[in-house]
């Protein structure tokens, strides 16, 4: 079994709202958080598998139904992958800025990559302004863990922001590329992630 799977989206192909009105402005769902897909079995020799998924995404951004229009050809992997896809979170589709339930078809390339583990801690803020306040305090050499405990809006605050060892390839590529460049003790500027703003620090292994 080959361990880590990344999925690179080629774009949403179809958007059909449950209450569609062609006279109104609409936006398709946007993926904000994905659960890692299962490892590819050795019977699938490719390192870049092309798939096509049909999903129903509700008003809260939850995947309520999903199936492959084009899968791997391996029934067991396809079934496990659909279970993972149903855990994904989206910014829901909208009509006139109102969230709606929507069907989409999405094409993607699944790539196999080696895990890239780093020990990380985080401070999660609900606004950019708050994140900037925390970032300024970090520049004043305030303790990261104490700031996480005081300001973070995530449950990781209970562990002083410590996440432990994380495979950074599970983050979007724009974030993982930043994290891979961090040295121990370094932290990021506020990054927008999943509708919130996070400061991530690389800590000792």
Secondary structure, 3 states (H helix, E strand, C coil): CECEEEEEEEEEEEEEECCCCCCCCEECCEEEECCCCCCECCCCCCCEEEEEEEEEECCCCEEEEEEEEECCCCHHHHHHHHHHHCCCEEECCEECCEECCEEEEEEEEEEEECCCEEEEEEEEECCHHHHHHHHHHHHCCCCHHHHHHHHCCCHHHHHCCEEEEEEHHHCCHHHHHHHCCCCCCCECCCEEECCEEEEEEECCC
